[in-house]
Amino acid sequence: MVRMQVQLTDEQVKALRRRSKRENLSLAALVRRAVEAFTRVEPPNDDEVRGRAMRAAGRFASGVTDTSRRHDDALADALVQSR
C-alpha cells in the first residue's frame, strides 16, 4: 500500500467518523472503499454519450407532432421549463 495525505472538510470527517462507528471500520478502510467504488466504473466518453443519445432519439412518443417545424420553439420551451 501507498501512504497518502489528503485534506478533508470538517463535514466530511464528521460523516466518515459516524459511518466508521456505525460500520465498525477504520477511517482508512472507509476511504479505500470509497476510492475503490469511485475508480471501479469509468465515466462514459463523449462517443459513448453521443451514441446513447442517438439510440434514444425517436424512441418515445411525446404526442407532439410538429416538433420538426417548431424545433426552435420546442427547445426554448424546454429551456424555460428546466429553470
Secondary structure as the mmCIF struct_conf table of DSSP 4:
data_model
#
loop_
_struct_conf.conf_type_id
_struct_conf.id
_struct_conf.beg_label_comp_id
_struct_conf.beg_label_asym_id
_struct_conf.beg_label_seq_id
_struct_conf.end_label_comp_id
_struct_conf.end_label_asym_id
_struct_conf.end_label_seq_id
HELX_RH_AL_P HELX_RH_AL_P1 ASP A 10 GLU A 23
TURN_TY1_P TURN_TY1_P1 ASN A 24 ASN A 24
HELX_RH_AL_P HELX_RH_AL_P2 LEU A 27 ARG A 40
BEND BEND1 VAL A 41 VAL A 41
HELX_LH_PP_P HELX_LH_PP_P1 GLU A 42 PRO A 44
HELX_RH_AL_P HELX_RH_AL_P3 ASP A 46 ALA A 56
TURN_TY1_P TURN_TY1_P2 ALA A 57 GLY A 58
BEND BEND2 PHE A 60 PHE A 60
BEND BEND3 GLY A 63 GLY A 63
TURN_TY1_P TURN_TY1_P3 THR A 67 ARG A 69
BEND BEND4 ARG A 70 ARG A 70
HELX_RH_AL_P HELX_RH_AL_P4 HIS A 71 GLN A 81
TURN_TY1_P TURN_TY1_P4 SER A 82 SER A 82
#
